[in-house]
């Protein structure tokens, strides 16, 4: 971004991108998936574990590196600096999945974790040659997961995914193609596993 004063559009885009960022989307989404998977309140605990591993721990890692001066902000706009983040996400989701297996978590939340892990592998792979939107992938993946485990009505939440994609483009963090690719990857890799 440039040093020019923010416009009303960029102010709105900043709010959208901050509210719908991956850690927030995963927190809400995984709680909903856990609740549906277990059918009672215990699913919230499994969902929180999923959100912790898929979203909160990686966000904490990014914040820690930011404070150390490794990156300017949570967006890590230089794709060549993103690989460590993906490896932290993969390790965190993998560890959480092992805990879930050992704890007897419901199958749908385990399958959701597998979908998120595969999505992250896809993001890491694409990121080696091209910048893809992680925020769009997560926003799309969470909606797809909720639509599969709860109701197709959740597909209406793709309006939020579209808002996230718009905000990333408006803030010049991504191109339209990068957000569309991220959203497509998120939907395909997460929802496909829930149909198994």
N, C-alpha and C positions, 0 to 999 in steps of 0.2 A: 504494500500500500504506500501511497505517497504521503507527504507531510502536509497536504492541504487540509483545511478544516473539514470535519465530517459534514456531509449533507444529511437532510432528513432521511433519504433513502439508506445511506450507510449506517445511520443511527438505528434504524429499524432492522437492517440486516445484522448488525452487531447483536442486538437483543435476541433475534431469532436464532442465530448461530450459537449464542451462549446458552439459551434456554434448552435448545434441542441437542446440545452436544452429546457425544456418545455416552459419557458416564451417566447423564440424566436419563437418556433414552433407555439405556440398559437397566438402570435401577427400576424404572417404572415397568418396562417390558418383562424383565425376568421375574419380578414379583407377580405379575399377572400370569405368566407362564407356569410358575411354581404353584400358584393357587389352582389353576386349571388342572395341572398334572396330578396333584395330590387330592383335590376335591374337598379339602378342608384347610384350616389355618396353618397346618404344618407345612403346607406348600410354600407359604410366605418365607419360611426359614430357608428352604431349598432355593427359592428364588433369590433371596438376599445373598446366599453364598454364590450363586451364579453371577449376580450383579457385581459382587465384591471382586470376583476373579476376572470377569470379562471387562469390567468397566472402571471400578473404583481403584483397584491396585494399579492398573496401567496409568490412570489419570494421576495417581499419586507419584508414580515414577516420573512422569512427564514434568510435574510440578517440581519435584526434587532436582531434576536435571536443569530445569529453567532457573531455579534459584542458584544453582552452581554456575550459571552463565553459559551452559551448553547450547541452549536455544533461547530465542527472544521471547517466545510465548508458547501457549499450548498447541498452536496450530502447526508448528514445525513445517514451515512452508518449503524448505529445501528437501526434496525427496531423498537425496543422498544421505541425509542424516536420520532417516526414519527406521532403518533396519533394526537397531536395538529395541525400539518400541515394539515392533512386531514380535521379536523374540521374547520380550517380557510378557506380552499378551499370550503367546502360545504356551509359555511355561506356566503362567498363572491359570489359564483355562485348563490346561492339562492337570495341574495339581488339584484344582477344584473338582475336576471330574473324578479323579481317583478318590478323593474324600467322599464324593457322592456315591460312588460305587460301593465303597466300604461301609457307608452309612445306610445303604439300602434306599437311595433316592428313587422316586418314581421314574419310570423309563422315559416319559416325554421330556422331562427336564434334562436328562442325560443326553437325549437325542438333540435337544436344543443346544447344549454345550458343544456337542460334536459339530453341529452345523456352524456355530460361531468359530470353532477352531478351524474348520475347513475354509470358511470365509477369510479368516486371517491369513491362512496359507496363500489363498488366492490374491489377497491384497499385497502380501510380501512379494509374491512372484511378479505381479504386474509392476509393482513399484521399482523393481530392479531396472526396468527400461522406460517407464512412463509414470507420470504423476497421476494417481487416481484418488478420488475423494473417499477417505475413510469415514468422514461424518455422514456422507450420503449413503454409504454401504450399511452402516449401523442403523441409520434411520429407516432404511428400507427393510433391512433384515428383521428388525424388531416388529415392524408392522406385519410382515409376512408370517413370522412366528405366531403372533397374537391371532391373526386371521385363521391359522390352521388349528390352534389349540382351543380357541374360544368360539369365534363365529366369523363367517365371511364379511359381516358388517364392519369388522376391523379394517377391511380394505379401504374404507372411507378415510382412514388415518393417513393414507398416502398423500392427502393434502398437506400434512405436516412434513412428509418426506420432500414433497415439491417445494415447500417453503424453505427447508434446509438447503436444498440444491440451489434455489434462487439466492439465498443469503451468501453461500460460498462464492457464487459467481459475482454477486454485487460487491463483495469485499475483495475481489480479485485474487482470492486464494486458489481458485480453480476455473477452468473453462467449462462451458456447457457440456462438452463431450466427457470431461473427467467426472462430472457429477452424475451424468447419465450412466456411465460405465460403472461407477461405484454403486449406484442404486440397483442396477441390474445384477451385479455380482452379489450384492447383499441379499436380494430376493431369491435368486436362484440357489445359492449355496446353503442358505438356512432353511427355507421352506422345503426343499427337496428331501432333506433328511427326516422331516417330520412325517412324510408320507410312507416311510419304511415300516 
